[in-house]
Amino acid sequence: SDRFEQEVEPATNYFIGRVSREMQDGNLEVGGIFTSVVRSFDDDALRSSLNAHSEGVGIDGEYWWSNRNYHWLGQAAISPD
């Protein structure tokens, strides 16, 4: 019988970090996030279909005014390749 080995999941490091801060008595909140994936390949077949590393960053904000009758929520994110 013929046997072969195929890597199906490379050694991978995942990281997610998030910070958030409330201000103005809780009426304003701003935050940010950073994500990262780093892979170590032993197999060229996976190297051609997966990125060796990827990062993403994002910011968000939330604001309440007029006795919390009005609300604004905004988010932006980017994951350059």
Secondary structure, DSSP 8 states (H G I E B T S, - for coil): --------S-EEEEEEEEEEEEEGGGTEEEEEEEEEEEEE-S-HHHHTTS-SEEEEEEEEEEEEETTTTEEEEEEEEE---
